Amino acid sequence: MTDDPRDTELERVFRQGLRRAAGRAEVGVPLAGRAHAGARTRRRRRWATVGAVAAVVAVSGVAVAVQSGGDPDRRPTDHAAADPTTAAPITEWRAESWHGLTVDVPADWGWGAAPITLGDDGPLMCGGPGASMSPVTAVPGTDTPYVGRPVMLSDACQGGPLPAPEAAYTWLGADVEPGTTDLGDGYTQETVEAFGTTLTVATQNPALRRQILESARATTDCDAQLPSRPEVIAIPIEGLDPVHSAQLCAYQESADGFDLVYASTLGQDSAQYLYGGDGLGTKSARAFCGSKFEEYVRISFSGKDAMGDAELTADWVVDPGCQQVEIGPGHVLPLKDSGMGAWAKDGVQVILRSFIGMLG
């Protein structure tokens, strides 16, 4: 702990759960104005044959990928059932976001890689095909449907064209030319430009492919891009009690600032545990350690004013590379493994370099 009385006061406020009486004014402050309606325009190159070779490539400076976000009021009933002659009806969906694009996919799909261009080498698949992580399958593989982003999950990268897939997929932000391609074995791949990036869907089921493509919309729950890393600007005086949920928005540094690469919602149990402080260490600092990964996660808690009926928000910012969290302006604490585990779930571990590590 530092000896600064301001740190002591912040610590007191936080450690007591921010649950004492005070004013009722809402103090949740946006971290930045919404910048750009869509992500920056990126050069697209045709997914061309460069040989089925393994190549070791450097990842430094590569912009990586995203997960769920979008409109929480959008429910599975917004979608028509899949073609009953080719697949069972899909009743559960989840939102997936990348920069300014959000789409809906079946909730049981996993997460993996998509074509990425690295210098003059590409587009390449650096991981997969198939899911690297799944919400329902302990050991996912090439036959597990997935959502892919241009991430580097392996330093053994393969050029296209690839063999016919064994499972359906959706790629967000992949370096693929718009158009429709017959992949073989009944799979058709369709790529469109949407909200400043590309959306690619490959399925054997035309109805499912159409549903996913038609679900494309602008990302709304997280800023698509920030001019600088997220920061905590203010905190509720006496905190939230109870906490209802938390919105997670993950950003990575790019040439134009910080791009949204992942978004998801934490349920009440995880949000309440994290906000309650059991997952935090006690040695405070005034700044993050300076992780080389240049990626940050904003967690926006929603809940009730501890001494009133007003609905308030409280923002934290996590540096996953340092395993630290800013809980108040200029007040940084370490995150225990349990604190990391409260939010670092599902696809985020396939997306952030802090979990993947530097390859090449």
Contacts in CASP RR format, 6 or more apart in sequence:
PFRMAT RR
TARGET T0000
AUTHOR 0000-0000-0000
METHOD contacts of the structure
MODEL  1
MTDDPRDTELERVFRQGLRRAAGRAEVGVPLAGRAHAGARTRRRRRWATV
GAVAAVVAVSGVAVAVQSGGDPDRRPTDHAAADPTTAAPITEWRAESWHG
LTVDVPADWGWGAAPITLGDDGPLMCGGPGASMSPVTAVPGTDTPYVGRP
VMLSDACQGGPLPAPEAAYTWLGADVEPGTTDLGDGYTQETVEAFGTTLT
VATQNPALRRQILESARATTDCDAQLPSRPEVIAIPIEGLDPVHSAQLCA
YQESADGFDLVYASTLGQDSAQYLYGGDGLGTKSARAFCGSKFEEYVRIS
FSGKDAMGDAELTADWVVDPGCQQVEIGPGHVLPLKDSGMGAWAKDGVQV
ILRSFIGMLG
1 7 0 8 1.000
1 8 0 8 1.000
1 11 0 8 1.000
1 282 0 8 1.000
1 283 0 8 1.000
1 284 0 8 1.000
2 284 0 8 1.000
2 285 0 8 1.000
2 286 0 8 1.000
7 284 0 8 1.000
7 331 0 8 1.000
10 235 0 8 1.000
10 327 0 8 1.000
10 328 0 8 1.000
10 331 0 8 1.000
11 284 0 8 1.000
11 331 0 8 1.000
13 235 0 8 1.000
13 237 0 8 1.000
13 238 0 8 1.000
13 239 0 8 1.000
14 277 0 8 1.000
14 280 0 8 1.000
14 327 0 8 1.000
15 277 0 8 1.000
17 239 0 8 1.000
17 241 0 8 1.000
17 275 0 8 1.000
17 276 0 8 1.000
17 277 0 8 1.000
18 235 0 8 1.000
18 236 0 8 1.000
18 238 0 8 1.000
18 239 0 8 1.000
18 240 0 8 1.000
18 241 0 8 1.000
18 306 0 8 1.000
18 314 0 8 1.000
19 238 0 8 1.000
19 239 0 8 1.000
19 241 0 8 1.000
19 306 0 8 1.000
20 238 0 8 1.000
20 306 0 8 1.000
20 307 0 8 1.000
21 238 0 8 1.000
21 306 0 8 1.000
21 307 0 8 1.000
22 237 0 8 1.000
22 238 0 8 1.000
22 307 0 8 1.000
23 237 0 8 1.000
23 238 0 8 1.000
23 305 0 8 1.000
23 307 0 8 1.000
24 305 0 8 1.000
24 307 0 8 1.000
24 308 0 8 1.000
24 309 0 8 1.000
24 310 0 8 1.000
25 310 0 8 1.000
26 310 0 8 1.000
26 311 0 8 1.000
26 312 0 8 1.000
26 313 0 8 1.000
27 234 0 8 1.000
27 235 0 8 1.000
27 236 0 8 1.000
27 237 0 8 1.000
27 312 0 8 1.000
28 234 0 8 1.000
28 236 0 8 1.000
28 312 0 8 1.000
28 313 0 8 1.000
28 314 0 8 1.000
28 315 0 8 1.000
29 233 0 8 1.000
29 234 0 8 1.000
29 315 0 8 1.000
31 223 0 8 1.000
31 226 0 8 1.000
31 230 0 8 1.000
31 231 0 8 1.000
31 232 0 8 1.000
31 233 0 8 1.000
31 298 0 8 1.000
31 315 0 8 1.000
31 317 0 8 1.000
32 223 0 8 1.000
32 226 0 8 1.000
32 227 0 8 1.000
32 228 0 8 1.000
32 230 0 8 1.000
33 223 0 8 1.000
34 223 0 8 1.000
34 224 0 8 1.000
35 223 0 8 1.000
35 224 0 8 1.000
35 225 0 8 1.000
35 226 0 8 1.000
35 227 0 8 1.000
36 224 0 8 1.000
36 225 0 8 1.000
36 256 0 8 1.000
37 100 0 8 1.000
37 195 0 8 1.000
37 218 0 8 1.000
37 224 0 8 1.000
38 99 0 8 1.000
38 100 0 8 1.000
38 101 0 8 1.000
38 195 0 8 1.000
38 196 0 8 1.000
38 197 0 8 1.000
38 218 0 8 1.000
38 224 0 8 1.000
38 225 0 8 1.000
39 98 0 8 1.000
39 99 0 8 1.000
39 100 0 8 1.000
39 101 0 8 1.000
39 195 0 8 1.000
39 196 0 8 1.000
39 197 0 8 1.000
39 224 0 8 1.000
39 225 0 8 1.000
39 259 0 8 1.000
40 196 0 8 1.000
40 225 0 8 1.000
40 254 0 8 1.000
40 255 0 8 1.000
40 256 0 8 1.000
41 196 0 8 1.000
42 173 0 8 1.000
42 175 0 8 1.000
42 197 0 8 1.000
43 117 0 8 1.000
44 175 0 8 1.000
44 176 0 8 1.000
44 177 0 8 1.000
44 178 0 8 1.000
44 198 0 8 1.000
45 117 0 8 1.000
45 122 0 8 1.000
45 123 0 8 1.000
45 175 0 8 1.000
45 177 0 8 1.000
46 177 0 8 1.000
47 115 0 8 1.000
47 123 0 8 1.000
47 160 0 8 1.000
47 161 0 8 1.000
47 175 0 8 1.000
47 176 0 8 1.000
47 177 0 8 1.000
48 123 0 8 1.000
48 160 0 8 1.000
49 159 0 8 1.000
49 160 0 8 1.000
49 161 0 8 1.000
50 121 0 8 1.000
50 122 0 8 1.000
50 124 0 8 1.000
50 159 0 8 1.000
50 160 0 8 1.000
51 159 0 8 1.000
51 160 0 8 1.000
52 158 0 8 1.000
52 159 0 8 1.000
52 160 0 8 1.000
53 158 0 8 1.000
53 159 0 8 1.000
54 156 0 8 1.000
54 157 0 8 1.000
54 158 0 8 1.000
55 121 0 8 1.000
55 124 0 8 1.000
55 156 0 8 1.000
55 157 0 8 1.000
56 155 0 8 1.000
56 156 0 8 1.000
56 360 0 8 1.000
57 118 0 8 1.000
57 121 0 8 1.000
57 124 0 8 1.000
57 126 0 8 1.000
57 152 0 8 1.000
57 155 0 8 1.000
57 157 0 8 1.000
57 360 0 8 1.000
58 118 0 8 1.000
58 360 0 8 1.000
59 118 0 8 1.000
59 152 0 8 1.000
59 155 0 8 1.000
59 353 0 8 1.000
59 358 0 8 1.000
59 359 0 8 1.000
59 360 0 8 1.000
60 358 0 8 1.000
62 116 0 8 1.000
62 118 0 8 1.000
62 152 0 8 1.000
63 150 0 8 1.000
63 252 0 8 1.000
63 254 0 8 1.000
63 259 0 8 1.000
63 261 0 8 1.000
64 149 0 8 1.000
64 150 0 8 1.000
64 151 0 8 1.000
64 152 0 8 1.000
64 252 0 8 1.000
64 261 0 8 1.000
64 295 0 8 1.000
64 351 0 8 1.000
64 352 0 8 1.000
64 353 0 8 1.000
64 356 0 8 1.000
65 98 0 8 1.000
65 114 0 8 1.000
65 148 0 8 1.000
65 149 0 8 1.000
65 150 0 8 1.000
65 151 0 8 1.000
65 172 0 8 1.000
65 173 0 8 1.000
65 261 0 8 1.000
65 262 0 8 1.000
65 351 0 8 1.000
66 96 0 8 1.000
66 97 0 8 1.000
66 98 0 8 1.000
66 99 0 8 1.000
66 149 0 8 1.000
66 172 0 8 1.000
66 250 0 8 1.000
66 260 0 8 1.000
66 261 0 8 1.000
66 262 0 8 1.000
66 263 0 8 1.000
66 351 0 8 1.000
67 96 0 8 1.000
67 97 0 8 1.000
67 111 0 8 1.000
67 147 0 8 1.000
67 250 0 8 1.000
67 262 0 8 1.000
67 263 0 8 1.000
67 264 0 8 1.000
67 346 0 8 1.000
67 347 0 8 1.000
67 348 0 8 1.000
67 351 0 8 1.000
68 94 0 8 1.000
68 95 0 8 1.000
68 96 0 8 1.000
68 97 0 8 1.000
68 262 0 8 1.000
68 263 0 8 1.000
68 264 0 8 1.000
68 265 0 8 1.000
69 95 0 8 1.000
69 96 0 8 1.000
69 97 0 8 1.000
69 102 0 8 1.000
69 219 0 8 1.000
69 221 0 8 1.000
69 222 0 8 1.000
69 263 0 8 1.000
69 264 0 8 1.000
69 265 0 8 1.000
70 95 0 8 1.000
70 97 0 8 1.000
70 102 0 8 1.000
70 217 0 8 1.000
70 219 0 8 1.000
70 220 0 8 1.000
70 221 0 8 1.000
70 222 0 8 1.000
70 263 0 8 1.000
71 95 0 8 1.000
71 102 0 8 1.000
71 217 0 8 1.000
71 220 0 8 1.000
71 221 0 8 1.000
72 221 0 8 1.000
72 265 0 8 1.000
74 95 0 8 1.000
74 104 0 8 1.000
76 90 0 8 1.000
76 91 0 8 1.000
76 92 0 8 1.000
76 93 0 8 1.000
78 104 0 8 1.000
78 215 0 8 1.000
79 90 0 8 1.000
79 93 0 8 1.000
79 104 0 8 1.000
79 211 0 8 1.000
79 215 0 8 1.000
80 207 0 8 1.000
80 211 0 8 1.000
81 89 0 8 1.000
81 90 0 8 1.000
82 88 0 8 1.000
82 89 0 8 1.000
82 90 0 8 1.000
82 205 0 8 1.000
82 207 0 8 1.000
82 208 0 8 1.000
82 211 0 8 1.000
83 205 0 8 1.000
83 206 0 8 1.000
83 207 0 8 1.000
83 208 0 8 1.000
86 204 0 8 1.000
86 205 0 8 1.000
86 207 0 8 1.000
87 205 0 8 1.000
87 207 0 8 1.000
87 208 0 8 1.000
90 106 0 8 1.000
90 208 0 8 1.000
92 106 0 8 1.000
92 107 0 8 1.000
92 108 0 8 1.000
93 104 0 8 1.000
93 105 0 8 1.000
93 106 0 8 1.000
93 107 0 8 1.000
94 104 0 8 1.000
94 105 0 8 1.000
94 106 0 8 1.000
94 107 0 8 1.000
95 102 0 8 1.000
95 103 0 8 1.000
95 104 0 8 1.000
95 263 0 8 1.000
96 102 0 8 1.000
96 103 0 8 1.000
96 104 0 8 1.000
96 105 0 8 1.000
96 147 0 8 1.000
96 170 0 8 1.000
96 172 0 8 1.000
97 172 0 8 1.000
97 219 0 8 1.000
97 221 0 8 1.000
97 222 0 8 1.000
97 260 0 8 1.000
97 262 0 8 1.000
97 263 0 8 1.000
98 149 0 8 1.000
98 172 0 8 1.000
98 173 0 8 1.000
98 197 0 8 1.000
98 260 0 8 1.000
98 261 0 8 1.000
99 173 0 8 1.000
99 195 0 8 1.000
99 196 0 8 1.000
99 197 0 8 1.000
99 219 0 8 1.000
99 224 0 8 1.000
99 225 0 8 1.000
99 259 0 8 1.000
99 260 0 8 1.000
99 261 0 8 1.000
100 195 0 8 1.000
100 196 0 8 1.000
100 197 0 8 1.000
100 218 0 8 1.000
100 219 0 8 1.000
100 224 0 8 1.000
100 225 0 8 1.000
100 260 0 8 1.000
101 172 0 8 1.000
101 173 0 8 1.000
101 194 0 8 1.000
101 195 0 8 1.000
101 196 0 8 1.000
101 197 0 8 1.000
101 199 0 8 1.000
101 216 0 8 1.000
101 217 0 8 1.000
101 218 0 8 1.000
101 219 0 8 1.000
102 195 0 8 1.000
102 216 0 8 1.000
102 217 0 8 1.000
102 218 0 8 1.000
102 219 0 8 1.000
102 220 0 8 1.000
102 263 0 8 1.000
103 170 0 8 1.000
103 172 0 8 1.000
103 199 0 8 1.000
103 212 0 8 1.000
103 213 0 8 1.000
103 215 0 8 1.000
103 216 0 8 1.000
103 217 0 8 1.000
104 211 0 8 1.000
104 212 0 8 1.000
104 215 0 8 1.000
105 147 0 8 1.000
105 170 0 8 1.000
105 212 0 8 1.000
106 145 0 8 1.000
106 208 0 8 1.000
107 135 0 8 1.000
108 134 0 8 1.000
108 135 0 8 1.000
108 136 0 8 1.000
108 145 0 8 1.000
109 131 0 8 1.000
109 134 0 8 1.000
109 144 0 8 1.000
109 145 0 8 1.000
109 146 0 8 1.000
109 147 0 8 1.000
109 168 0 8 1.000
109 170 0 8 1.000
110 131 0 8 1.000
110 133 0 8 1.000
110 134 0 8 1.000
110 135 0 8 1.000
110 137 0 8 1.000
110 140 0 8 1.000
110 144 0 8 1.000
110 145 0 8 1.000
110 146 0 8 1.000
110 147 0 8 1.000
110 347 0 8 1.000
111 131 0 8 1.000
111 132 0 8 1.000
111 133 0 8 1.000
111 134 0 8 1.000
111 146 0 8 1.000
111 147 0 8 1.000
111 148 0 8 1.000
111 149 0 8 1.000
111 346 0 8 1.000
111 347 0 8 1.000
111 350 0 8 1.000
111 351 0 8 1.000
112 127 0 8 1.000
112 128 0 8 1.000
112 130 0 8 1.000
112 131 0 8 1.000
112 132 0 8 1.000
112 133 0 8 1.000
112 146 0 8 1.000
112 147 0 8 1.000
112 148 0 8 1.000
112 149 0 8 1.000
112 151 0 8 1.000
112 153 0 8 1.000
112 350 0 8 1.000
113 125 0 8 1.000
113 126 0 8 1.000
113 127 0 8 1.000
113 128 0 8 1.000
113 132 0 8 1.000
113 148 0 8 1.000
113 149 0 8 1.000
113 150 0 8 1.000
113 151 0 8 1.000
113 152 0 8 1.000
113 153 0 8 1.000
113 154 0 8 1.000
114 125 0 8 1.000
114 148 0 8 1.000
114 149 0 8 1.000
114 150 0 8 1.000
114 151 0 8 1.000
114 171 0 8 1.000
114 172 0 8 1.000
114 173 0 8 1.000
114 174 0 8 1.000
114 200 0 8 1.000
115 122 0 8 1.000
115 123 0 8 1.000
115 124 0 8 1.000
115 125 0 8 1.000
115 150 0 8 1.000
115 171 0 8 1.000
115 174 0 8 1.000
115 175 0 8 1.000
115 176 0 8 1.000
116 122 0 8 1.000
116 123 0 8 1.000
116 124 0 8 1.000
116 125 0 8 1.000
116 126 0 8 1.000
116 150 0 8 1.000
116 151 0 8 1.000
116 152 0 8 1.000
116 174 0 8 1.000
116 175 0 8 1.000
117 123 0 8 1.000
117 124 0 8 1.000
117 150 0 8 1.000
117 175 0 8 1.000
118 124 0 8 1.000
118 126 0 8 1.000
118 152 0 8 1.000
118 157 0 8 1.000
121 157 0 8 1.000
122 157 0 8 1.000
122 159 0 8 1.000
122 175 0 8 1.000
123 159 0 8 1.000
123 160 0 8 1.000
123 174 0 8 1.000
123 175 0 8 1.000
123 176 0 8 1.000
124 157 0 8 1.000
124 158 0 8 1.000
124 159 0 8 1.000
125 157 0 8 1.000
125 158 0 8 1.000
125 159 0 8 1.000
125 160 0 8 1.000
125 162 0 8 1.000
126 151 0 8 1.000
126 152 0 8 1.000
126 153 0 8 1.000
126 154 0 8 1.000
126 155 0 8 1.000
126 156 0 8 1.000
126 157 0 8 1.000
126 158 0 8 1.000
126 359 0 8 1.000
127 152 0 8 1.000
127 153 0 8 1.000
127 154 0 8 1.000
127 156 0 8 1.000
127 157 0 8 1.000
127 158 0 8 1.000
128 141 0 8 1.000
128 142 0 8 1.000
128 153 0 8 1.000
128 154 0 8 1.000
129 142 0 8 1.000
129 162 0 8 1.000
129 165 0 8 1.000
129 166 0 8 1.000
129 169 0 8 1.000
130 140 0 8 1.000
130 141 0 8 1.000
130 142 0 8 1.000
130 143 0 8 1.000
130 144 0 8 1.000
130 145 0 8 1.000
130 146 0 8 1.000
130 165 0 8 1.000
130 166 0 8 1.000
130 167 0 8 1.000
130 169 0 8 1.000
131 137 0 8 1.000
131 140 0 8 1.000
131 141 0 8 1.000
131 144 0 8 1.000
131 145 0 8 1.000
131 146 0 8 1.000
131 167 0 8 1.000
132 140 0 8 1.000
132 141 0 8 1.000
132 146 0 8 1.000
132 153 0 8 1.000
132 350 0 8 1.000
133 140 0 8 1.000
133 346 0 8 1.000
133 347 0 8 1.000
133 349 0 8 1.000
133 350 0 8 1.000
134 140 0 8 1.000
134 144 0 8 1.000
134 146 0 8 1.000
135 346 0 8 1.000
137 144 0 8 1.000
140 146 0 8 1.000
142 165 0 8 1.000
142 166 0 8 1.000
142 167 0 8 1.000
143 166 0 8 1.000
143 167 0 8 1.000
144 167 0 8 1.000
145 167 0 8 1.000
145 168 0 8 1.000
145 169 0 8 1.000
146 167 0 8 1.000
146 169 0 8 1.000
146 170 0 8 1.000
147 169 0 8 1.000
147 170 0 8 1.000
147 171 0 8 1.000
147 172 0 8 1.000
148 169 0 8 1.000
148 170 0 8 1.000
148 171 0 8 1.000
148 172 0 8 1.000
148 174 0 8 1.000
149 171 0 8 1.000
149 172 0 8 1.000
149 173 0 8 1.000
149 174 0 8 1.000
149 261 0 8 1.000
149 350 0 8 1.000
149 351 0 8 1.000
150 173 0 8 1.000
150 174 0 8 1.000
150 175 0 8 1.000
151 350 0 8 1.000
151 351 0 8 1.000
151 356 0 8 1.000
152 356 0 8 1.000
152 359 0 8 1.000
153 350 0 8 1.000
153 356 0 8 1.000
154 359 0 8 1.000
155 359 0 8 1.000
155 360 0 8 1.000
164 183 0 8 1.000
164 184 0 8 1.000
164 185 0 8 1.000
164 186 0 8 1.000
164 187 0 8 1.000
165 183 0 8 1.000
165 185 0 8 1.000
165 187 0 8 1.000
165 202 0 8 1.000
168 187 0 8 1.000
168 201 0 8 1.000
168 202 0 8 1.000
168 203 0 8 1.000
168 204 0 8 1.000
168 205 0 8 1.000
168 208 0 8 1.000
169 200 0 8 1.000
169 201 0 8 1.000
169 202 0 8 1.000
170 199 0 8 1.000
170 200 0 8 1.000
170 201 0 8 1.000
170 202 0 8 1.000
170 212 0 8 1.000
171 191 0 8 1.000
171 198 0 8 1.000
171 199 0 8 1.000
171 200 0 8 1.000
171 201 0 8 1.000
172 197 0 8 1.000
172 198 0 8 1.000
172 199 0 8 1.000
172 200 0 8 1.000
173 197 0 8 1.000
173 198 0 8 1.000
173 199 0 8 1.000
173 200 0 8 1.000
174 191 0 8 1.000
174 198 0 8 1.000
174 200 0 8 1.000
175 198 0 8 1.000
176 191 0 8 1.000
176 198 0 8 1.000
176 200 0 8 1.000
177 191 0 8 1.000
178 191 0 8 1.000
178 192 0 8 1.000
178 193 0 8 1.000
178 198 0 8 1.000
179 190 0 8 1.000
179 191 0 8 1.000
179 192 0 8 1.000
180 188 0 8 1.000
180 189 0 8 1.000
180 190 0 8 1.000
180 191 0 8 1.000
181 188 0 8 1.000
181 189 0 8 1.000
181 190 0 8 1.000
182 188 0 8 1.000
183 189 0 8 1.000
183 202 0 8 1.000
185 204 0 8 1.000
186 204 0 8 1.000
187 202 0 8 1.000
187 203 0 8 1.000
187 204 0 8 1.000
188 202 0 8 1.000
188 203 0 8 1.000
188 204 0 8 1.000
188 206 0 8 1.000
188 209 0 8 1.000
189 200 0 8 1.000
189 201 0 8 1.000
189 202 0 8 1.000
190 200 0 8 1.000
190 201 0 8 1.000
190 202 0 8 1.000
190 209 0 8 1.000
190 213 0 8 1.000
191 198 0 8 1.000
191 199 0 8 1.000
191 200 0 8 1.000
191 201 0 8 1.000
192 198 0 8 1.000
192 199 0 8 1.000
192 213 0 8 1.000
192 216 0 8 1.000
193 199 0 8 1.000
194 216 0 8 1.000
195 216 0 8 1.000
195 217 0 8 1.000
195 218 0 8 1.000
195 219 0 8 1.000
199 213 0 8 1.000
199 216 0 8 1.000
201 209 0 8 1.000
201 212 0 8 1.000
201 213 0 8 1.000
202 209 0 8 1.000
203 209 0 8 1.000
203 212 0 8 1.000
218 224 0 8 1.000
219 260 0 8 1.000
219 263 0 8 1.000
221 247 0 8 1.000
221 249 0 8 1.000
221 263 0 8 1.000
221 265 0 8 1.000
222 247 0 8 1.000
222 249 0 8 1.000
222 260 0 8 1.000
222 263 0 8 1.000
222 298 0 8 1.000
223 249 0 8 1.000
223 260 0 8 1.000
224 259 0 8 1.000
224 260 0 8 1.000
225 254 0 8 1.000
225 256 0 8 1.000
225 257 0 8 1.000
225 258 0 8 1.000
225 259 0 8 1.000
225 260 0 8 1.000
226 251 0 8 1.000
226 257 0 8 1.000
226 258 0 8 1.000
227 257 0 8 1.000
227 258 0 8 1.000
228 257 0 8 1.000
228 258 0 8 1.000
229 251 0 8 1.000
229 253 0 8 1.000
229 258 0 8 1.000
229 294 0 8 1.000
229 296 0 8 1.000
229 317 0 8 1.000
230 249 0 8 1.000
230 251 0 8 1.000
230 258 0 8 1.000
230 296 0 8 1.000
230 298 0 8 1.000
230 315 0 8 1.000
230 317 0 8 1.000
231 317 0 8 1.000
231 326 0 8 1.000
231 329 0 8 1.000
232 315 0 8 1.000
232 316 0 8 1.000
232 317 0 8 1.000
232 326 0 8 1.000
232 327 0 8 1.000
232 328 0 8 1.000
232 329 0 8 1.000
232 330 0 8 1.000
232 331 0 8 1.000
233 315 0 8 1.000
233 329 0 8 1.000
234 329 0 8 1.000
235 314 0 8 1.000
235 315 0 8 1.000
235 327 0 8 1.000
235 328 0 8 1.000
235 329 0 8 1.000
236 305 0 8 1.000
236 306 0 8 1.000
236 312 0 8 1.000
236 313 0 8 1.000
236 314 0 8 1.000
238 305 0 8 1.000
238 306 0 8 1.000
238 307 0 8 1.000
239 305 0 8 1.000
239 306 0 8 1.000
239 312 0 8 1.000
239 314 0 8 1.000
240 275 0 8 1.000
240 301 0 8 1.000
240 302 0 8 1.000
240 303 0 8 1.000
240 304 0 8 1.000
240 305 0 8 1.000
240 306 0 8 1.000
240 312 0 8 1.000
240 314 0 8 1.000
241 303 0 8 1.000
241 304 0 8 1.000
241 306 0 8 1.000
242 268 0 8 1.000
242 272 0 8 1.000
242 303 0 8 1.000
242 304 0 8 1.000
243 268 0 8 1.000
243 271 0 8 1.000
243 272 0 8 1.000
243 275 0 8 1.000
243 276 0 8 1.000
243 301 0 8 1.000
243 302 0 8 1.000
243 303 0 8 1.000
244 268 0 8 1.000
244 271 0 8 1.000
244 302 0 8 1.000
244 303 0 8 1.000
244 304 0 8 1.000
245 265 0 8 1.000
245 266 0 8 1.000
245 267 0 8 1.000
245 268 0 8 1.000
245 271 0 8 1.000
245 301 0 8 1.000
245 302 0 8 1.000
245 303 0 8 1.000
246 265 0 8 1.000
246 266 0 8 1.000
246 267 0 8 1.000
246 270 0 8 1.000
246 271 0 8 1.000
246 274 0 8 1.000
246 275 0 8 1.000
246 299 0 8 1.000
246 300 0 8 1.000
246 301 0 8 1.000
246 302 0 8 1.000
246 343 0 8 1.000
247 263 0 8 1.000
247 265 0 8 1.000
247 266 0 8 1.000
247 299 0 8 1.000
247 300 0 8 1.000
247 302 0 8 1.000
248 262 0 8 1.000
248 263 0 8 1.000
248 264 0 8 1.000
248 265 0 8 1.000
248 266 0 8 1.000
248 297 0 8 1.000
248 298 0 8 1.000
248 299 0 8 1.000
248 343 0 8 1.000
248 348 0 8 1.000
249 260 0 8 1.000
249 262 0 8 1.000
249 263 0 8 1.000
249 297 0 8 1.000
249 298 0 8 1.000
249 300 0 8 1.000
250 260 0 8 1.000
250 261 0 8 1.000
250 262 0 8 1.000
250 263 0 8 1.000
250 295 0 8 1.000
250 296 0 8 1.000
250 297 0 8 1.000
250 298 0 8 1.000
250 348 0 8 1.000
250 351 0 8 1.000
250 352 0 8 1.000
251 258 0 8 1.000
251 259 0 8 1.000
251 260 0 8 1.000
251 261 0 8 1.000
251 295 0 8 1.000
251 296 0 8 1.000
251 297 0 8 1.000
251 298 0 8 1.000
252 258 0 8 1.000
252 259 0 8 1.000
252 261 0 8 1.000
252 293 0 8 1.000
252 294 0 8 1.000
252 295 0 8 1.000
252 352 0 8 1.000
252 353 0 8 1.000
253 294 0 8 1.000
253 295 0 8 1.000
258 296 0 8 1.000
261 295 0 8 1.000
261 351 0 8 1.000
261 352 0 8 1.000
262 347 0 8 1.000
262 348 0 8 1.000
262 351 0 8 1.000
262 352 0 8 1.000
264 345 0 8 1.000
264 346 0 8 1.000
264 347 0 8 1.000
264 348 0 8 1.000
266 274 0 8 1.000
266 299 0 8 1.000
266 342 0 8 1.000
266 343 0 8 1.000
270 342 0 8 1.000
270 343 0 8 1.000
270 345 0 8 1.000
271 301 0 8 1.000
273 279 0 8 1.000
273 339 0 8 1.000
273 342 0 8 1.000
274 299 0 8 1.000
274 339 0 8 1.000
274 342 0 8 1.000
274 343 0 8 1.000
275 301 0 8 1.000
275 314 0 8 1.000
278 338 0 8 1.000
278 339 0 8 1.000
279 335 0 8 1.000
279 336 0 8 1.000
279 338 0 8 1.000
279 339 0 8 1.000
279 342 0 8 1.000
280 325 0 8 1.000
280 327 0 8 1.000
280 333 0 8 1.000
280 334 0 8 1.000
280 335 0 8 1.000
280 336 0 8 1.000
280 339 0 8 1.000
281 333 0 8 1.000
281 334 0 8 1.000
281 335 0 8 1.000
281 336 0 8 1.000
282 333 0 8 1.000
282 334 0 8 1.000
283 333 0 8 1.000
283 334 0 8 1.000
284 331 0 8 1.000
284 332 0 8 1.000
284 333 0 8 1.000
285 324 0 8 1.000
285 332 0 8 1.000
285 333 0 8 1.000
286 330 0 8 1.000
286 331 0 8 1.000
286 332 0 8 1.000
287 330 0 8 1.000
287 332 0 8 1.000
288 319 0 8 1.000
288 322 0 8 1.000
288 324 0 8 1.000
288 326 0 8 1.000
288 332 0 8 1.000
289 319 0 8 1.000
289 321 0 8 1.000
289 322 0 8 1.000
289 324 0 8 1.000
290 319 0 8 1.000
290 322 0 8 1.000
291 319 0 8 1.000
291 320 0 8 1.000
291 321 0 8 1.000
291 322 0 8 1.000
291 354 0 8 1.000
292 358 0 8 1.000
293 320 0 8 1.000
293 321 0 8 1.000
293 352 0 8 1.000
293 353 0 8 1.000
293 354 0 8 1.000
293 357 0 8 1.000
295 319 0 8 1.000
295 320 0 8 1.000
295 321 0 8 1.000
295 352 0 8 1.000
295 353 0 8 1.000
295 354 0 8 1.000
296 317 0 8 1.000
296 318 0 8 1.000
296 319 0 8 1.000
296 320 0 8 1.000
297 317 0 8 1.000
297 318 0 8 1.000
297 320 0 8 1.000
297 343 0 8 1.000
297 348 0 8 1.000
297 352 0 8 1.000
298 315 0 8 1.000
298 316 0 8 1.000
298 317 0 8 1.000
298 318 0 8 1.000
299 315 0 8 1.000
299 316 0 8 1.000
299 317 0 8 1.000
299 318 0 8 1.000
299 343 0 8 1.000
300 313 0 8 1.000
300 314 0 8 1.000
300 315 0 8 1.000
301 313 0 8 1.000
301 314 0 8 1.000
301 315 0 8 1.000
301 316 0 8 1.000
302 311 0 8 1.000
302 312 0 8 1.000
302 313 0 8 1.000
303 311 0 8 1.000
303 312 0 8 1.000
303 313 0 8 1.000
304 310 0 8 1.000
304 311 0 8 1.000
304 312 0 8 1.000
305 311 0 8 1.000
305 312 0 8 1.000
316 325 0 8 1.000
316 326 0 8 1.000
316 327 0 8 1.000
316 328 0 8 1.000
317 325 0 8 1.000
317 326 0 8 1.000
318 324 0 8 1.000
318 325 0 8 1.000
318 326 0 8 1.000
318 335 0 8 1.000
318 343 0 8 1.000
319 325 0 8 1.000
320 340 0 8 1.000
320 344 0 8 1.000
320 352 0 8 1.000
320 354 0 8 1.000
320 355 0 8 1.000
321 354 0 8 1.000
323 334 0 8 1.000
323 335 0 8 1.000
323 340 0 8 1.000
324 332 0 8 1.000
324 333 0 8 1.000
324 334 0 8 1.000
324 335 0 8 1.000
325 332 0 8 1.000
325 333 0 8 1.000
325 334 0 8 1.000
325 335 0 8 1.000
326 332 0 8 1.000
327 333 0 8 1.000
344 355 0 8 1.000
348 355 0 8 1.000
349 355 0 8 1.000
349 356 0 8 1.000
350 356 0 8 1.000
END
